[in-house]
């Protein structure tokens, strides 16, 4: 959502605190206070350092195939 709305980390953290659509997508309670914007850059760093990006991508591909949203290339 941050990328889709072309927002900075700070703007995205503010959106989580103020907007119900963001809370809904993230599975947060409407009363959730949100998080500090620095959490986003820390999360990205963790993904890169642990090669979790590849694992996340592979999991996404599997789920898309299971849901019939992605077909095998022939």
Secondary structure as UniProt FT lines:
FT   TURN            2..6
FT   HELIX           9..18
FT   HELIX           20..26
FT   TURN            30..31
FT   HELIX           38..49
FT   TURN            50..51
FT   HELIX           52..66
FT   TURN            67..68
//
